[in-house]
Amino acid sequence: MQISSLVSNSKLKAAAVLAIGAFALSGCTNASQSGTQGSPGASSGPSGSASFDPSTVQKDDALAAMVPAAIKSKGTLTVGSDTSYAPAEFLGPDGQTPVGYDVDIAKAIGATLGLKVQVQTAEFTGILPALGPKYDLGISSFTINPERLGAVNMVSYFNAGTAWAVQKGNPKKFSLDDVCGKSIGVQTGTVQEDPDLAGRNKKCAADGKPAINIITLKNQTDVTTRLVNGSIDAMAADSPIIGYAITQTNGQIEKIDKVYDAAPQGIAVAKSDTAWAGVVQKTVTKLMETGSYQKILQGWGNAEGAITKSEINPAAGS
């Protein structure tokens, strides 16, 4: 549920280094070689994550014929993605290759359209402004909201909400009912940073309570590291990210309370490329019909985020 600055302003030392490094890389190490049992196009393994094989997706000639000439001529779909947001998009064991369910969806879109796919690591806030000139698509857990809809086209493909996590056992007795004066970690540019925590901070001020110490970091893995080592009281992030972090830290953190503000996420397309957005929407729909879409999400343990209908610029909450 990240939010770009364009439209909204939408691993410790010694032994600790080893522990946190193992956390940060454990999912990456297994992701490209392990999967959910029985998921075609993915091999099984202990982590429950998978790298989808695009060769299992058949090209759709009718859809391929609709690809804009500029993209068709280069033969490659260039996708901008902030690869620090596991399990949606992050770097594999070599530290260079993007993996995750967003990456696999990009690959599946490319295979359907007969295009190679190049997912380029980008700073999150720089993706939307570069749509068109640099990126053909932005696939990076973008929440669909009114601000974004005013700047780019969004094709819905996933649903996620906000979740919170604390250290296992909640040793600091953190409660969402009392966040004022607490240290909360979030990734820079997310809706958890603004409007969620920004709004909570305003209420703290109105109630005469101490401000929230909002720790914003560029990478979600760094936020999780701080929670594991206890330097922050809690963290807020998209629900799939919290669930994955719990798994990858071997239960050193736990979720508290319920997921809220569930909303669709979208594949971003330049505002002027409405026809291209239509092709993307039709392609996502095709992947849903063939079952490839569901297999990708199942492979990454995020089937609960699946939607049943992809739309262009669907209505979104504020």
C-alpha positions, -999 to +999 in steps of 0.1 A: +000+000+000+027+024-010+020+059-020+042+080-043+054+115-034+042+126-069+006+122-059+004+121-022+027+147-009+013+074-026+203-060+076+230-047+139+265-054+147+285-086+156+261-116+161+231-094+156+242-087+120+242-124+113+207-129+128+192-100+109+210-108+077+196-143+078+161-128+082+165-103+054+179-129+030+161-161+040+131-154+018+154-142-011+175-173-008+146-197-011+123-177-033+136-185-067+139-222-060+110-231-037+073-231-040+039-243-029+034-280-034+013-287-065+017-253-081+025-258-118+055-238-129+070-237-094+092-262-075+084-270-039+105-260-010+105-251+027+098-213+024+063-216+008+073-190-018+078-195-055+092-181-087+066-185-114+077-200-148+064-178-175+067-206-200+036-220-185+017-190-199+005-192-234+007-162-257-026-147-267-023-135-303-053-112-301-040-094-271-005-093-284-018-075-315-031-047-293+003-039-278+014-003-287+039-001-315+066+015-294+065-014-270+061-041-297+090-028-316+115-032-287+100-065-278+105-059-241+081-048-214+100-025-190+086-025-155+096-002-126+095-018-092+108-010-057+124-044-050+125-041-012+090-050-004+089-088+001+070-109-008+056-086-035+089-075-050+124-080-037+159-092-048+168-128-050+199-146-037+222-129-061+212-095-048+203-084-083+174-105-097+139-092-088+115-119-074+081-118-058+045-121-068+044-087-085+075-098-105+058-130-115+026-112-125+048-089-147+064-120-163+029-135-169+017-103-185+047-103-208+043-140-217+007-134-226+016-105-249+046-123-264+071-099-248+102-103-228+101-086-194+127-065-177+118-056-141+141-027-131+148-019-095+137+017-088+132+040-058+095+038-050+087+075-053+104+077-087+083+051-105+051+070-113+068+101-126+088+079-150+059+061-166+059+064-203+095+077-210+112+051-188+088+024-177+059+008-196+043-003-163+048+003-126+041-028-106+051-021-070+021-026-045+006+007-055-027+013-036-054+028-058-065+061-044-080+093-057-046+111-059-031+084-080-061+081-102-057+118-110-021+112-122-019+078-137-041+049-149-044+021-125-054-015-134-066-034-103-050-068-096-047-074-058-063-064-025-045-055+007-050-037+039-029-022+067-016-045+095+006-039+125+033-060+141+052-060+174+080-081+189+068-116+198+049-116+230+045-078+227+070-071+255+064-034+253+027-039+258+020-018+226-016-010+218-032+007+188-053+025+213-023+043+227+002+052+199+011+087+211+047+090+221+056+056+206+082+048+180+065+034+149+084+022+118+070+025+083+084+025+048+088+059+032+060+069+009+034+044+021-002+051+031+008+039+065+031+069+068+006+093+053-024+095+058-025+068+086+002+078+110+000+115+100-036+115+109-030+097+142-003+123+150-028+151+145-051+135+170-023+131+195-016+168+192-053+177+195-055+156+226-025+172+241-005+140+240+031+135+229+037+131+192+044+097+176+080+092+167+075+081+131+106+062+118+105+063+080+130+041+061+134+035+024+134-003+027+108-023+045+134-049+054+152-022+074+119-014+092+114-050+101+150-053+113+145-024+138+114-041+151+132-074+156+160-057+175+135-036+196+146-001+186+110+006+176+077-002+194+058-014+164+056-013+126+027-008+101+027-021+066+005-038+040-010-070+053+009-094+030+042-077+040+034-082+077+025-118+072+057-125+052+079-107+077+065-129+105+074-160+086+108-148+076+118-138+111+108-172+124+081-157+146+103-131+162+075-106+155+037-110+156+007-093+142-017-074+165-053-065+159-071-068+127-063-058+091-081-025+082-085-002+053-084-030+028-082-016-007-072-026-042-037-023-056-031-014-092-006-017-120+003+018-130+002+030-166+010+065-179-021+088-178-020+094-215-018+056-224-054+047-219-054+022-247-024+005-232-041+004-198-070-014-215-047-040-229-031-046-195-066-049-179-076-075-206-043-094-200-048-095-162-084-108-168-070-135-192-045-146-165-074-149-140-094-169-165-066-194-171-057-197-135-021-184-138-029-154-117-042-176-088-012-199-090+012-170-087-005-157-056-008-192-041+029-198-047+037-168-026+012-176+001-010-146-008-041-162-023-062-142+002-053-110-017-067-123-050-095-103-066-121-117-090-124-088-114-097-065-128-108-029-136-093+002-150-093+032-126-119+017-102-135+039-076-113+042-045-116+056-010-097+086+001 
